[in-house]
Amino acid sequence: MKTELVTTLKRQAPKILQELREEKEPVLITEHGKPSAYLVDVDHFEHLQKRLKLLEGLARGEKAILEDRVLSHEDAEKRMARWLK
């Protein structure tokens, strides 16, 4: 992963953004020697957002199972009948 100083980002933003688009590699931005932010290209960010939504849905499903908040297939069909017609 590439690392850039925040001052370099300020001075060379167009160049850094162009490299980001071409290389598709996240860029770690540091301030005073400490990590401050990551720059990622739009496609990668959107992909991460989709994965996060999927993982959150799986976590909710697992929690529902642990809390015994589940339905049989038959009961689910009955509840969904008005939308399935």
N, C-alpha and C positions, 0 to 999 in steps of 0.2 A: 504494500500500500504506500502510496506517495504521501509525503508530509510537507506542508508549506506553512510558513509563518504568516500570521494575520497581516503583517505589513507587506509581505510579498503579494498576498491576495489583493490588498488595496491598490498596489501599484500595477499588478499584472493580471487583473481579473479576466479580461478577454482571452488572454493566452491560456490561463489555467482552465477556464471554461471550455475552450476549444479542445485542449488535451483531454479533458474529462469526457467530452462527447466522443472523441476518437478512440480513446483507450478503454472507456467504460470502467475505469478503476476508481474507487472512492478516494477522496483526498482528505487527509486529516489536517485540520487547521489548528495551529497552536498559538497560544498567547502566553508570553512570559515563560516559555518552555513547558507549558502544560496543555494537554488536549482541550480544545474549546468547542469544536464542531466538526462534522463530517460534511463534505460535499459529495453528492451522488447524482448521477444523471437521472432524468425524469423517468425513463423506462424502468430503471432499477428500483427507484423509490416506489413507483406504482406496483411493481411486482412484490416488493416487501409488504406494502399495505394489504394486498390481496392475501398473502400468506398469513399475515397477522390476523386478519378477519377469520380465515379458516381455522387457525389455531384457537382463537377465542371461542368459536363455535364448538370445536371439539371439547374444549375445557368446560363449556356450559353443559354439553351432553354428558360428559363424565360426572360432573357434579350432580346432574339430575339422576343418573343411575345410582350414585352413592346415596342420594337422599330418597331413593325409591319413588321418584316422580316419573314413572314410565307407564306406557299404555301397551296393551297387546295390540297386534295388528288389527284385530276385529274391532276393538274399542276405538282405535284411531280412525278406522274407516267410518264408523258410526258418527263420530264427532265431525269428520270432514265431509260427510255425505252431501250437505248443502252446497259445498264448493265443487264437488266432483261430478255433479249432474250436468 
